[in-house]
Amino acid sequence: MTAFYANGSLHWFYTRHPVVVDGLTCKNSLFQPIHLHLDGRLRQCKLDKPVTIDKVDYPRGFIIRIDQSGAVIE
């Protein structure tokens, strides 16, 4: 299942396998879609692998949200 912005850009989608978007590995999930910003950059996903961003550790399974500038929203 997928959704698109009015201009045809991909808005969100589900995947059967983990997928890397902007260097982050997003978990495959039937309940948590991967969201993209209008420009195609990652907006939100459930992490499949732990990651450290700006000295903050985010564990596997964490739902990460990223703003338009690329900063993590807490």
C-alpha positions in Angstrom: 0.0 0.0 0.0 1.3 3.5 -0.9 0.1 7.1 -0.9 1.3 10.0 -3.0 1.4 13.8 -2.6 -0.8 15.8 -5.0 2.3 16.4 -7.2 2.8 12.6 -7.6 5.8 12.3 -5.2 5.7 9.3 -2.8 4.3 10.2 0.6 4.3 7.0 2.5 4.6 3.2 1.9 4.8 -0.2 3.5 7.6 -2.6 2.7 8.1 -6.4 3.0 11.8 -6.0 3.7 13.9 -3.5 5.7 14.8 -0.5 3.5 17.6 2.1 3.8 16.4 5.7 3.4 18.8 8.6 3.9 21.2 6.2 5.6 18.7 4.9 8.2 17.5 1.3 8.0 13.7 1.3 8.3 11.9 -1.8 9.5 9.4 -3.7 7.4 6.0 -3.5 9.2 2.4 -4.0 8.4 1.5 -1.4 11.0 4.1 1.3 10.7 4.5 2.9 7.2 7.6 4.8 6.1 6.8 8.4 5.6 8.7 10.8 3.3 8.8 14.5 3.0 7.7 16.1 -0.3 11.3 16.2 -1.5 11.7 12.4 -0.9 13.8 12.6 2.2 12.8 10.5 5.2 10.2 11.9 7.5 9.3 9.0 9.8 10.0 5.3 10.2 10.5 2.5 12.7 14.2 1.7 13.0 15.4 -1.8 12.0 18.9 -1.1 13.3 20.1 1.1 16.2 21.6 4.4 15.1 23.4 7.3 16.8 22.5 10.8 15.6 24.1 13.9 17.1 25.5 11.8 20.0 22.0 10.5 20.8 21.4 6.7 20.6 18.1 5.5 19.1 17.4 1.8 19.6 16.0 -0.7 17.1 12.2 -0.4 17.1 12.2 3.3 17.8 9.9 5.4 15.7 12.1 8.2 14.5 10.7 11.5 13.2 12.8 13.9 11.1 11.9 17.5 10.3 12.3 19.2 6.9 15.8 20.4 7.9 17.0 16.8 8.7 16.9 17.2 12.5 15.4 14.5 14.7 12.1 15.6 16.3 11.9 14.5 20.0 
